[in-house]
């Protein structure tokens, strides 16, 4: 059975649920067999409280935009069923899971905690193991794994989930194919091989050997890639 991953992010009214802050947006992107399926989940929520100025500067979501949205209590059962049995991929999971567990704890009927329904994988902890001593914010990882995020002027739960999905695939070996793109690796290659004559007067090819540092970095990267894929990878 294929493992279902949900890349998840939240936006909130502030930084600390113990101070009464609430979730105002949940966004998820689905991954199955390392493919971004195109299925997403986005829910805006009425926090029934003010939004801190600092939080507003981060996500730009006004309280007036949320007055007609449901509360977390009204969507809790549907959300639990959506995540049930999946693995949540979250950057700095302690923050988002802390808020989700707080919201569950406020419900009249006990719903337990998030890990009662699914597993959680924290990409921040993964990044710190892979890149010790380096910056491992989502923006830093985008730069490291060549993920385009210039359109991210403000944070948004669904937008950040979409970006994190690409980052996670880059961190763990890269996405094999996009959506329903055919797997060319399995296609039979039938094109004829054409041999071209070599110009005897061509200039010699300049060969620049890799430095010791480059060879070491390449070897370490292959080791991490082999570990993440569960098989030996070398080239």
C-alpha positions in Angstrom: 0.0 0.0 0.0 1.4 3.4 -1.0 2.3 5.8 1.8 0.4 9.0 1.8 2.2 12.1 2.9 0.6 15.5 3.6 2.9 18.5 3.5 1.2 20.8 6.1 1.6 24.4 7.2 -0.5 26.7 9.4 -0.9 30.5 9.8 -1.9 31.8 13.2 -2.9 34.9 15.1 0.3 34.9 17.0 3.2 32.8 18.3 1.9 31.2 21.5 -1.2 29.1 21.8 -0.9 29.2 25.6 -1.6 32.9 25.3 -4.9 32.2 23.5 -3.6 32.4 19.9 -5.4 30.4 17.3 -5.0 28.9 13.9 -6.4 31.0 11.0 -5.3 28.9 8.0 -4.4 25.3 7.4 -2.8 24.2 4.1 -1.8 20.7 2.9 -0.3 19.3 -0.3 -0.6 15.6 -1.0 2.4 13.3 -1.9 2.0 9.7 -2.9 4.9 7.5 -4.0 7.0 10.7 -4.1 4.7 12.3 -6.6 2.9 15.6 -6.0 -0.6 14.4 -6.8 -2.2 17.9 -7.3 -4.6 17.3 -4.4 -4.6 20.0 -1.8 -6.4 21.1 1.3 -6.9 24.7 2.3 -9.1 26.0 5.1 -9.4 29.5 6.5 -10.7 29.7 10.1 -12.4 32.3 12.2 -10.2 32.6 15.4 -12.8 34.7 17.2 -10.0 36.9 18.5 -7.6 39.6 17.3 -4.6 39.0 15.2 -1.2 40.3 16.5 0.4 43.0 14.4 3.5 40.9 14.1 1.6 37.9 12.7 -0.3 40.2 10.3 3.0 41.4 8.9 4.0 37.8 8.2 0.8 36.5 6.4 -1.3 39.6 5.7 -4.6 37.9 6.7 -7.0 40.4 8.2 -9.5 39.4 10.8 -12.2 41.0 8.6 -11.4 38.4 6.0 -12.2 35.6 8.4 -15.6 36.6 9.9 -17.6 34.3 7.6 -15.2 31.4 8.0 -15.9 28.3 10.2 -14.2 27.8 13.6 -11.7 25.0 14.1 -14.4 23.2 16.1 -16.7 23.2 13.1 -14.1 21.6 10.8 -12.3 19.4 13.3 -13.9 16.1 12.4 -13.4 16.5 8.7 -9.8 17.6 9.2 -9.1 14.6 11.4 -10.5 12.2 8.7 -8.4 14.0 6.1 -5.1 13.4 7.9 -6.0 10.0 9.4 -3.3 7.4 8.5 -1.0 9.9 6.7 2.4 11.1 7.5 2.5 14.9 8.0 5.6 16.7 6.7 6.0 20.0 8.6 8.9 22.4 8.8 9.4 23.2 12.5 6.7 20.7 13.4 6.7 21.7 17.1 5.1 25.0 16.2 2.3 23.7 14.0 1.6 20.5 16.0 1.6 22.6 19.2 -1.2 24.8 17.7 -3.2 21.8 16.3 -3.0 20.0 19.6 -4.1 23.1 21.5 -7.1 23.5 19.1 -8.0 19.8 19.7 -7.7 20.4 23.4 -10.3 23.2 23.3 -13.0 21.0 21.8 -15.9 20.0 24.1 -15.4 16.3 23.2 -11.9 15.0 23.7 -10.1 14.4 20.4 -6.6 13.5 21.7 -3.6 14.8 19.9 -2.5 14.9 16.3 -0.2 11.9 16.6 -3.2 9.8 17.6 -4.2 10.0 13.9 -1.0 10.3 11.9 2.8 10.4 12.1 4.8 13.6 11.9 8.1 14.2 10.0 9.9 17.4 10.9 11.9 18.7 7.9 13.7 21.3 10.1 15.1 18.5 12.3 15.9 16.5 9.1 17.7 19.6 7.6 19.7 20.2 10.8 21.0 16.6 10.6 21.8 16.9 6.8 23.3 20.4 7.1 24.6 20.9 10.6 25.7 24.5 11.4 24.0 26.0 8.4 20.8 28.1 8.0 17.8 25.7 7.6 14.9 28.1 7.3 12.5 27.3 4.4 13.9 30.2 2.4 17.5 28.9 3.0 16.5 25.4 1.9 14.8 26.8 -1.2 18.1 28.5 -2.2 20.1 25.3 -1.4 17.9 23.0 -3.4 17.2 25.5 -6.2 13.4 25.9 -5.5 11.9 29.0 -7.0 10.1 31.1 -4.3 10.4 34.7 -5.5 6.6 34.8 -5.6 6.5 34.3 -1.8 6.2 37.9 -0.6 3.9 36.9 2.3 3.5 33.6 4.1 0.5 31.5 3.4 -0.2 28.0 4.7 -1.0 26.4 1.3 1.7 28.4 -0.6 4.3 27.4 2.0 3.1 23.7 1.8 3.6 23.7 -1.9 7.1 25.1 -1.5 8.0 22.7 1.3 6.8 19.7 -0.8 9.4 20.7 -3.5 12.1 21.2 -0.8 11.3 17.8 0.8 11.6 16.0 -2.5 14.9 17.8 -3.1 16.2 16.9 0.4 15.3 13.2 0.0 16.5 12.6 -3.5 14.4 14.6 -5.8 11.0 14.1 -7.4 11.0 11.3 -10.0 8.1 12.7 -12.1 5.6 15.5 -11.9 1.9 14.7 -11.6 0.9 12.3 -14.4 4.0 12.8 -16.5 4.9 9.5 -18.1 8.0 7.7 -16.7 10.5 8.0 -19.5 12.9 5.8 -17.6 10.6 2.8 -18.3 10.1 3.6 -22.0 11.8 1.5 -24.6 14.5 3.6 -26.3 14.3 2.7 -30.0 16.0 5.7 -31.7 19.0 4.7 -33.9 22.5 5.4 -32.8 24.3 7.9 -35.1 28.0 8.1 -35.3 29.5 11.5 -36.3 33.0 11.9 -37.7 35.5 13.6 -35.4 37.4 16.6 -36.8 41.1 15.8 -36.7 41.9 19.5 -36.5 39.7 20.3 -33.5 41.3 21.8 -30.4 42.1 19.4 -27.6 39.5 19.2 -24.9 40.5 21.0 -21.7 40.0 18.7 -18.7 39.6 20.3 -15.3 39.8 17.6 -12.5 37.6 17.9 -9.4 39.3 19.3 -6.3 39.7 17.2 -3.2 37.0 19.3 -1.5 34.6 18.7 -4.4 35.2 15.0 -4.4 34.6 14.8 -0.7 31.4 16.9 -0.9 30.2 14.7 -3.8 30.9 11.5 -1.9 29.0 12.8 1.2 26.1 13.8 -0.9 25.9 10.4 -2.6 26.0 8.7 0.8 23.1 10.8 2.0 21.1 10.1 -1.2 21.8 6.4 -0.9 20.5 6.4 2.7 17.4 8.3 1.8 16.6 6.1 -1.1 17.5 2.8 0.7 19.8 1.7 -2.1 23.3 2.3 -3.3 23.5 5.4 -5.6 26.7 6.2 -7.4 27.7 8.3 -10.4 
